[in-house]
Amino acid sequence: MEHERTGPVTETEMTEIAEPEMSERSKVESWRLNVLIEAGYPLTLAERLAVSEADLHLAVELVTHGCTHGTGAEILL
């Protein structure tokens, strides 16, 4: 049973409505995406790698050692 509101919505409640809390997995995927983009991966490849089980450190290491981003993604995915 829902309770009726008796007063105005507070600023804290508005923030919670406007910005739902990210899940821990979403936070990790966001961080992984950022690292991959910083390593030069194009957005579409970075997104695919970020949500996969691919080894993030290996993804960065591959391009650091001269592998193209496309080949690195093929190896890891």
Buried (B, 14 or more C-beta within 10 A) or exposed (E): EEEEEEEEEEEEEEEEEEEEEEEEEEEBBEEBBEBBBEBBBEEEBBBBBBBBEBEBEEBBEBBEEEBEBEEBBEEBE
